[in-house]
Amino acid sequence: MQLYSLTGVEPDRQKILVKGGQLKDDTQMSALGLVEGQILMMMGTAGELPKAPLQPVKFMEDMTDTEMAQALAIPAGLTNLGNTCYMNATLQCLKAVPELKTALDAHPSGMGQNDPRKNLAASLRQLYDQLAAAGDGVPPLVFWQFLRQVFPKFGAQDRQHGGFMQQDAEECWGELLTTLDHVLRKDDASVVEQFMSGTMVTTLSTEEAPEEPATVREQPFRKLDCMIDKSVNYVAQGIARGLEQVIEKRSDSLGRNADYKAVSRVARLPQYLTVAFNRFSWKAAEAVEAKIVKSVKYPLDLDVTEFCTEQLQTQMRPARQRVRDIDDRLAAERKRNSGKRPATEEAVEPLPPFVLDDALKADVGCNPSGVYELVAVVTHVGRSANSGHYMGWVRKEKGVGGPEPKSAVETRNWWYKFDDDDVSMVTDDEILKLCGGGDWHTAYVTLYRAKQLD
């Protein structure tokens, strides 16, 4: 092959003569007694010499961060305009909801409307288009201008240090979805309501008046809260605490205030589920929203069936089993392909048939199985909500964007780490390390997507 690269004579055409004899494939080179400068004769017909590459080959370890981003087709980041990392992280994570971008593209209004909320939505559509076309960081100037116009609190000035104050990313997330729910509403429905909102049923009862009938109310929700205290080590525990609370309210039968137990269960799950970690608590003595840095682990795959009403659990049972069957097949494939022996072509058994509940089938934008996969995380580093730094972490979908880098660590998915306009890629392990317990970035808002049924 070395001679082929120099002469263009393919290996099977080469006859190499040394010391009057022909070199064989099994000849021991060390037995020939070759010396420096010795001449060997090669006979053969040369073909066309291979052409040199138009651009010199450059290995990843020799690339700069910019060259690496271009080679891997890493998406563009957002420029920090001065304590706007909370906004940048939120916008990058919401890009993980393609239905949101589709609804923005279908919305006819442009900027210059009398309604500033419509201008905010139009500027977001324009900003997402700029990010899709850009290779470097994009300054979100127009969007930020309209965000401050619709929500003046995000334009608050820092009197102590100058410039704009740091704001709460989860608050920005919620306010933005409320605006888009209003602007993108069509035929009494919106993409936010269909794909990112669920229904919660809450039952109120008090032991102080057992004869008093329980009160049941139904209301929409856009997030599940993960309440954090000393007993909470996993996100499911925090969600459970958030769904069962004791509140004080007036009892008509008793004629006074009483403690009521509020038990909430999900009656409708959205395709995209937001889980917000209650990481901040008000400290009156210091007049600051102090950070709770306790480690709370969260999974890449989240099953929330236990938090649903009995009726919804029954409806979801066939689809939930379908997701299990798919996961078992994927796990078997990964195990089979991880061995040293080459993968063999084996007949793939068809998945067991299942029948999706009619009500769930007709509910566009719902999650019919109760099982989710993590697609985005907003993290915070620092000791209070109004200081520190926010970043967004978004899962790279298979076959989307450029090639995936090689890693010594086995990972099912690669993730984009959006540190404002500095964008890089990390593995699943790095995402799971964002659970808290130290001074590194801690998950604050997580976005889960319903697992597919095919």
N, C-alpha and C positions, 0 to 999 in steps of 0.2 A: 504493500500500500504506500510505503514511503517512496518507492521508485515510481509508482503510478502518479503520485502527486508531483513528481519532478519531470516526468517524461511523457505522461499521457498514455503509456502502454498498460493496458489492463492486466491485472495479476495472472489471469488464466492464459494470457498470450506471451508471458515473459519466459525466456530461457536465459538463466544466469550461469555464466561459465566462470569457474575459478580454478586456477592451477590445472587447466586442461580437462576438467570434468564439469558436469552440469550439477548445479546446486539443487538438491532435492528438498522436499518439504520437511523431511525428518532429519536432515543433516544437522549435526551439532556444530554450531558456529564456533564454539570454543576450540574444537578439534582441528580447525583449518589453519591455525597459526597466523591469522591476519595481522598485518603490521600497519602502522600509520602511513597513509598515502598510497596504499596498495590499490592497484587498478583491477576492477572486475568488469567483465564484458556482459552486456545484456543484449539479447536479440529479441526482436518482436516488432509488430506493426503498431505504430502510435496512432491513437485516435485524436479527437479534439481535446486540447488541454483544458482542464477545468478553469473557468473564469474566476478571477478574484471577486469577492463580494463588493458591491457598490459602496457599502459602508463597512468599516472594520468591525469585527465582532467584539462586543464588549460584555464582560461577565457582570452579573448582578452585584457581586461583592465589590466591583470596581466602580459602580455607578454612584452618582450623587443622588440626594433625595429627590431632586427634580427629575432626573433621568429615570429613576426607579418608578416614580409616579406615572411618567409618560409610558414606560414599557408595560406597566400593569394596568394601564387605562384607569387609574384611580380618579374618582370624581373630584370636581373642584370644591374647595371649601369656601367659607364666608369670612370676609375681613372683619376684624373686631373694630368697631367704631368708637370704642371707649366704654368699657364695661357692658358690652352687648353680647357677651358670650352666652348668657342665658337664652337670648333670642336665637342666636346662631345654632346652638345645640337643639333647641326645640324644632326649628325649621328643618334641619337635616334629618331628625328622627321621624317627623311627619311625612317626609318623602317616602318612607317605607309603606305608606298607604297609597298604592297607585290609583285606587278609585277616587281619592281626593284630587289628584292631578287631573284625572279624566273629567271630573265635575267642574273643575276650574276652567279647563279648556272649553267645555260646553257652555259656560256662562257667557252671555253675549256682551255684558257691559264692560266698558273700558274705564280708564281713569278720567277724572274730570266730572264725576257725578256729584249731585247735591248731597247724596248720602255718603259720608266718609267711610262707612263700613264696606260699601261696594268698591270704593277706591282701594281699600286695604286688600280686598280679595283680588282685584285686578292687578295690583302691584305684586302680590304673591305669585300669581300666574306668570307674570313677566319675569320675576326673580327665578322661578324654577326653570323657565326657558333659558335664561342666561346661564344658569348652572349647568344645564345639559350641554350647552355649546362651548363653555369655557374650559380652558386647561389650567388656569391659575385661579387664585382667590378672587371672588366677586364681592365688591362692596355693596351691601344691601341698603343703600342710602334712601331710595324712594320708599321702599317698604317700611323702613324705620321711621321715616317722616310721617307716614300715615298711621303707623302703630301708635306713635305719641299723640297724634291728633285724635284717634278714637279712644285711647286710654292715656290721659295726661299723666297718670302716676308713673308710667314708664319713662317719662321725660324729666323726672325729679332730679334736681341738682344736688351734688354732694358739697355741702357748704364747708366741710372741713378740709377736703382734699381737692376740691374743684372738679369740674367735669360732671358727667352723669353718674347717678348712683347705680350700684349693682342691684339687680332685681331678681325675683324668685322665678325660676324656670317653670315650676309646676303651675304657678299663677298665670304665666304667659301662655302655657299650653292650654289651660282651661278657657281663658278669655278668647284666645284665637279660635278655638273650636266653637265657642258660643257665637262668635261673629260669623263664621263660615256656615254654621247651622242656619242662621237667619238669612244670609245672602244667597246661599245655594239651594234654598228651599224651592221645590217645584212640585205642584199638585199635592200640597200639604205633606210633603216628605222631603228630606234632604239626605245627602250622602253621609253626613255626620250622624243623623238619626238612624239611618238604616245599617251602616257598617261599624259605627263606633259607639253606639248607645244601646243600653240594655234596659230591662224592666226589673224593678225590685219590689217585692211584696214584704211589708213590715207588719208584724203583729205586736200590739201593745197590750200588756196585762199587768195587774198588780196583785201581789199576795195579800196586801192590806185590805183588799175588798174582793174576796174570791167570788162573790155573787155577781160582781160587775162584769158584763160581757166584754170579751176582748175586742179591741178596735183593730181593723185590718185596713191598711191603705196601700195603694199601688202607685209607684212613681218611677220616672225614668232616671237612669244614672249613666255617667260617662266614665266612671273609674271605680275601682275597688280600693279601699284604703287598707294599707298594711300598718296596723297599730304596733308600736314598738315599746316594749317594756323589758324588764329583767328576764321574764319567762319566755320571751319570743326569740327563737333561734332560726326559724325557717319562715319563709313568706306565707305559707299556708296557715301557720299559727297566727300570724299577724292579721291575715284576712279574717280568720275565724273570730278573733277578738273584736274586729271592726264591725262584724255582723251581729254581735250579741252584746248589747250595752244596757246599762241602767240609767234612766233619765228621770228627772223630777218634773212632774206636771200636776196641774190641778185635777182632782177627782170630783166629779159632780155628785157621785153617790156619797162620798165622805165629807164633802163641803170644805176640803182643804187640799194642800199639796200632798202627793204621795210618790213613792218610788215605783216606777214602772219598768218592767223588763221589755226591751225592744229587741225582737228577734227578726232578722231580715233574711230572706232567701231570694235567689235570683229566679225570675220567671221567664226571662228571655236573655240569651247571651248574644253579644255582637260578634261579628267576625274578627274585629280588632278590639282587644281588651287592654285597657290602661290600668296598671297597678301603681298607685302612688304610695311611697314610703313616708310615713310621718316622721321625718328626720329632725324636725325643728320644734322646740317648745319655748314658750315665752318665759324669760327670766326677768321679773319685775325689778329686782334690785339693780340689774345691769342694763335694763331697758333694751334687751336684745333677744332675737330669736336664736337661741343656743342650739348647736348641732348635737344630735344623738349619734355617736359614732359606733354604736354596738354592731357587731357582725350579725347580719340577717341573710342567710343563704337563700338563693332563689335558683330554680332549675331552668335548663334550656327548654324542657317540655313541661308544661303545667296542666294538670287535670283539676278542674274546678267543679266537678260533678257534685261533690259533697256539699257545696254551698248553694245548690239549686233546690227548687221545690220538688216534692215527690213526683208531681205530674210531669215536670220537665225531665227529671231523671228517667222516668219510664219512656218518654218520647225519644230520648237521646240514646237509649241502650243499644239499638242496632248499629247506629253510626259509630258509637264509642267502640264497639267490638270490631268494627271495620278498621278503625284506626289502629287498634292493637294488632290485627292481622297484618296490616301493611308494615308496621314497625317491626314485627317479628320477621317478616320476609327481608326487610332491609338489613336487620341485624345479622341474619344468616348469610346474606350476600357479603357483608363487610367481613365476617369471620372467614368465609370461604376464600375471599380475595386477599386476605391479609397473610395467608401462608406463603411459604417460600416456593411451593410448587405453582406452576402457572395455572390460572383459572381454567377450569374445564367447562365446555358447553354442556349444561345440564338442562333437562326439560323443566320449565317453570310451571309448577302447579297453579292453576287458576285460583284466585281468591274465593273464599266461600261467598255465596250470594247473600245479599242483604236487602231489606226493603226500608227505605227512608220514610219516616213518619210524614204523612200528607201535610200536616200543619207546618212542619219544619221545612218541607220541600217548597211550600208556597211563600215562606218568609224570606224574602231576598235580603241578604246581608247578615243573616244570623249564623251562629255556630251550632250545627246540629249534633255535635259529638261531645262538647264540653272539654275537649282537649286542645291545647294551644302550643305553639312554638314561639320562642323569643325571637323578635326581629329588630328591636331597637332599645337602647338604654340611654337615659340622660343621667349623667353623674355630676357630683359636686365634690370639690375639695376645699376645705376651709372650716371655720368654726361657727359661722353664722350664715343665715340665708342671704343677708345683704352684703356679703363679702365673699372672698374666695374666687373660685373659677369653676365654670361649667363646661362639660364636653359632651358630644354626642357619639354614640357607637351604633353603627347600623350594619346588619348582616348583609353580606354579599351573596346574591342569589346565584345558584349554579348556572353556568352558561351565559351570565350577564356580565358585561364589562370585559376587561382584559383577562389574561391568564392569571392563575393563582400562584403565588410564590411557593418555593419548596421550603419545607420546615422539618426539623428533626422531631418535632412534637406532632403526634397524630391529632388531627382535628377534622370534625365533620364539616365545619363551615369556617369561612374566613369573614372577618369583620373590618369595616372601615372605621377608623378612629378619627373623628373630626375635632381637632383642637383648633377651632376657628378656621384659618386658611391653611393650616398645616395638617395634611391628611396622610395617614399611613394605614397599614394593615396588620391585624393581630389575629390570634387563634381563639378558639372557644375557651381555652384555659384562662386567657387574659380577661375574658368577659366574666367568667365565674369568680375571678379574684376581686371584682368590684363590689363585694358584699359588705364591706365595712370592717370595722375593728381596728382601724389605724388612721394615719394621716393621708393615705392615698385616696384616689377618687372613689366615691361611694355611690352606689345606685340610688337614685332619687325618684325617677319615673321609669317604668319599664313598659314596653309595648309588646303584646303577644298577638299572634295571628292564628286563626283556626287552622288546624292541620287538615290537609286535603284528604278526600275520601277515595282518590284514585291514584 
